[in-house]
Amino acid sequence: NLENAGYVVETIAHGDEAQVRLTEAVPDLLLLDWMLPGTSGLELCRRLRTKPDFQKVHGAGKRIADSFFSMTVRPNDLGAPRLGLAVAIRTVGNAVARNRVRRIVKESFRLTQHELPAIDIVVAARVPVKGAAAADLHASLGMLWKKVAKQCASSSRG
């Protein structure tokens, strides 16, 4: 029993609540049920959370971009890709517009993550995203994921 060993144990029953809690504090150990209601345990593990995580990617990452998005990527040691989002109010607009862009990026990542190597990815929205059709954003992300996979595969061979 971890509590008997002197550890503080916190039990959270809903994935969305865990997501909020993880923004407040980063635990030393995290045990997740992959079938949590709301945000799944797997999804919680596949997101960049802290400022140092984002700084590592921006400081030592490669940039790949088009007119809609800029992606900064950096290898990780976790065995799976992780996603971080930078969708600024001055770039995209109000909360509804920002959430729309976030949903599109997260859905695209969810469908493509199995084709990506173990990397941390920060996706930043650019100004043309604001008025773009969802189909154009999906197409843009599809091309960028392919470029990321190809570039990371070729750099890991050398």
MIDREN-866864 format. One line per field, with one value per residue: residue in three letters; x negated, y, z of N, C-alpha, C in turn. Coordinates in steps of 0.05 Angstrom, whole numbers. Layout:
MIDREN-866864
type	(ALA ...)
nu	(X ...)
nv	(Y ...)
nw	(Z ...)
cau	(X ...)
cav	(Y ...)
caw	(Z ...)
cu	(X ...)
cv	(Y ...)
cw	(Z ...)
//
This chain:
MIDREN-866864
type	(ASN LEU GLU ASN ALA GLY TYR VAL VAL GLU THR ILE ALA HIS GLY ASP GLU ALA GLN VAL ARG LEU THR GLU ALA VAL PRO ASP LEU LEU LEU LEU ASP TRP MET LEU PRO GLY THR SER GLY LEU GLU LEU CYS ARG ARG LEU ARG THR LYS PRO ASP PHE GLN LYS VAL HIS GLY ALA GLY LYS ARG ILE ALA ASP SER PHE PHE SER MET THR VAL ARG PRO ASN ASP LEU GLY ALA PRO ARG LEU GLY LEU ALA VAL ALA ILE ARG THR VAL GLY ASN ALA VAL ALA ARG ASN ARG VAL ARG ARG ILE VAL LYS GLU SER PHE ARG LEU THR GLN HIS GLU LEU PRO ALA ILE ASP ILE VAL VAL ALA ALA ARG VAL PRO VAL LYS GLY ALA ALA ALA ALA ASP LEU HIS ALA SER LEU GLY MET LEU TRP LYS LYS VAL ALA LYS GLN CYS ALA SER SER SER ARG GLY)
nu	(-17 -14 -2 -12 -66 -81 -69 -32 31 74 138 173 232 250 230 228 226 177 144 148 126 73 53 46 9 -48 -54 -97 -91 -45 12 54 120 135 186 214 271 292 236 189 141 97 97 87 33 9 2 -32 -47 -72 -107 -164 -165 -146 -185 -232 -220 -215 -265 -303 -281 -260 -233 -174 -130 -71 -23 19 5 -49 -96 -135 -183 -212 -253 -231 -237 -196 -170 -125 -88 -76 -31 -29 6 9 48 63 101 96 82 121 171 233 256 288 270 216 222 246 203 166 195 196 140 127 159 139 86 98 116 70 26 5 -27 -70 -136 -169 -162 -160 -112 -97 -44 -30 18 28 42 76 109 154 199 205 231 253 239 194 158 153 129 81 57 52 13 -30 -38 -57 -105 -132 -137 -169 -215 -233 -243 -284 -324 -335 -360 -410)
nv	(-24 42 88 72 68 120 154 204 193 202 194 196 195 209 224 277 308 290 311 366 368 351 396 429 405 364 296 249 196 164 128 102 86 61 65 107 147 202 239 193 150 138 181 223 213 224 278 339 375 411 474 468 422 441 480 449 424 469 491 453 431 411 451 448 471 501 544 544 518 511 464 440 393 341 287 237 197 162 124 133 182 250 304 375 437 502 552 612 669 717 700 664 678 683 640 599 593 580 531 500 495 468 420 399 392 355 311 298 284 241 203 195 184 132 125 156 169 162 220 288 337 402 438 497 546 586 652 647 604 621 635 589 530 469 422 440 449 398 373 401 388 332 330 354 317 274 295 304 251 229 262 253 199 195 225 194 151 168)
nw	(0 -19 11 63 60 62 20 -16 -39 -92 -117 -176 -212 -263 -329 -350 -304 -284 -323 -314 -262 -273 -297 -255 -220 -227 -220 -184 -196 -238 -245 -292 -316 -378 -397 -375 -359 -401 -419 -441 -406 -439 -474 -439 -428 -475 -485 -486 -428 -391 -382 -385 -418 -467 -476 -483 -532 -567 -561 -580 -625 -692 -745 -783 -832 -860 -894 -857 -808 -761 -743 -691 -677 -637 -618 -570 -510 -499 -528 -557 -596 -573 -564 -566 -562 -590 -594 -606 -581 -608 -658 -677 -656 -620 -565 -584 -638 -628 -600 -640 -677 -644 -635 -687 -698 -656 -669 -720 -705 -671 -709 -738 -706 -699 -742 -733 -708 -642 -617 -593 -607 -623 -644 -676 -690 -748 -775 -824 -811 -786 -820 -850 -884 -854 -882 -911 -869 -848 -893 -896 -846 -854 -895 -868 -825 -855 -875 -826 -807 -848 -847 -794 -795 -833 -807 -763 -784 -798)
cau	(0 -30 3 -26 -94 -86 -63 -6 45 99 154 191 248 257 207 227 217 148 131 146 107 46 43 40 -15 -59 -60 -121 -81 -17 24 79 137 138 214 226 292 282 210 178 115 77 97 73 4 -1 2 -53 -33 -85 -123 -190 -162 -144 -211 -250 -214 -221 -294 -320 -265 -260 -208 -161 -108 -57 -10 38 -7 -77 -101 -162 -185 -237 -250 -227 -244 -172 -160 -100 -87 -60 -22 -24 19 6 69 65 125 90 79 145 195 247 253 301 252 193 230 250 177 156 209 187 113 127 171 120 65 108 117 44 5 -6 -46 -91 -156 -168 -170 -142 -104 -81 -30 -22 35 20 65 96 127 178 222 202 250 242 226 168 141 147 110 55 46 44 -13 -51 -45 -74 -132 -144 -145 -191 -239 -243 -253 -310 -344 -342 -378 -437)
cav	(0 66 107 62 74 149 169 217 180 217 179 212 176 219 233 306 318 284 330 392 364 350 423 441 392 340 276 232 171 166 103 109 67 71 68 127 162 228 236 167 150 139 208 240 209 232 307 356 388 432 494 456 404 458 494 429 421 494 496 434 417 419 463 442 489 510 569 542 508 507 442 437 365 333 259 232 170 150 102 142 211 267 329 400 456 531 565 638 685 738 687 650 692 677 613 580 589 565 504 487 488 448 395 389 382 331 289 291 271 215 185 192 179 106 126 174 158 172 248 309 355 426 449 525 556 611 670 638 584 634 633 565 508 446 404 451 445 369 367 413 371 307 334 359 292 258 308 299 222 225 275 240 172 198 235 173 132 179)
caw	(0 -22 33 87 55 65 -5 -18 -61 -100 -135 -193 -227 -290 -345 -352 -278 -283 -341 -299 -240 -284 -303 -230 -208 -241 -199 -187 -207 -247 -254 -307 -330 -405 -403 -358 -373 -410 -432 -433 -395 -460 -485 -420 -430 -502 -488 -472 -407 -376 -396 -393 -441 -491 -480 -495 -561 -581 -559 -595 -645 -721 -753 -808 -832 -884 -889 -835 -783 -757 -724 -681 -668 -624 -608 -541 -502 -487 -545 -571 -600 -555 -578 -552 -579 -586 -610 -592 -586 -628 -683 -686 -648 -595 -554 -602 -660 -618 -594 -666 -687 -626 -641 -713 -695 -639 -684 -740 -691 -662 -732 -751 -686 -702 -764 -725 -689 -615 -618 -582 -629 -616 -667 -672 -712 -761 -780 -844 -799 -776 -838 -867 -882 -839 -901 -917 -846 -847 -914 -888 -825 -866 -909 -848 -811 -873 -875 -800 -806 -867 -837 -769 -802 -846 -788 -744 -797 -801)
cu	(-18 -26 -11 -56 -101 -80 -35 7 70 113 173 206 255 233 205 218 187 132 127 125 78 35 35 14 -23 -67 -87 -114 -52 -8 51 93 141 167 228 249 282 256 197 150 93 75 83 43 -7 1 -21 -38 -46 -101 -151 -188 -161 -171 -232 -245 -222 -251 -311 -305 -270 -233 -199 -136 -95 -42 9 25 -37 -80 -130 -164 -212 -233 -245 -235 -220 -160 -135 -101 -69 -54 -19 -12 13 25 76 90 119 87 105 170 207 244 266 283 227 199 235 223 164 168 199 158 112 138 152 96 74 108 90 22 -9 -27 -71 -111 -152 -179 -150 -137 -88 -70 -21 -5 25 45 85 115 154 202 222 224 237 228 198 148 134 126 82 42 36 17 -35 -58 -63 -103 -146 -154 -169 -217 -251 -254 -280 -331 -352 -360 -407 -450)
cv	(25 86 98 66 103 166 182 205 196 200 198 193 184 231 263 319 313 304 357 390 363 377 437 431 368 319 262 206 174 139 110 85 77 74 87 140 190 224 210 170 151 167 227 237 220 262 319 373 413 451 482 436 420 471 474 426 446 499 478 420 427 431 454 458 492 536 568 535 508 484 442 409 359 304 258 203 154 127 109 172 225 293 352 420 485 545 591 654 706 726 677 665 682 647 592 573 573 536 488 478 466 420 383 378 356 307 280 275 243 194 178 183 152 104 144 161 170 201 265 329 378 437 477 533 582 626 659 616 596 631 608 544 485 426 414 446 416 361 377 396 344 309 338 334 275 269 302 270 217 237 262 213 175 209 214 152 141 182)
cw	(0 1 58 85 57 41 -3 -43 -66 -121 -150 -211 -255 -304 -347 -327 -275 -300 -328 -277 -249 -292 -278 -217 -224 -220 -205 -200 -215 -257 -267 -317 -358 -413 -384 -373 -380 -426 -422 -421 -416 -471 -465 -422 -456 -506 -474 -452 -396 -393 -403 -416 -467 -497 -492 -524 -576 -582 -577 -617 -673 -727 -781 -809 -860 -878 -865 -808 -784 -736 -717 -669 -657 -614 -578 -535 -491 -504 -560 -575 -579 -570 -558 -572 -571 -605 -596 -600 -608 -656 -694 -679 -622 -587 -572 -626 -651 -612 -619 -677 -670 -632 -667 -711 -678 -654 -706 -728 -682 -685 -743 -731 -689 -725 -757 -706 -661 -615 -603 -604 -617 -642 -660 -696 -722 -769 -801 -834 -793 -794 -855 -862 -867 -858 -908 -894 -844 -869 -907 -867 -836 -880 -889 -832 -828 -873 -849 -799 -824 -856 -812 -775 -815 -827 -768 -757 -797 -775)
//
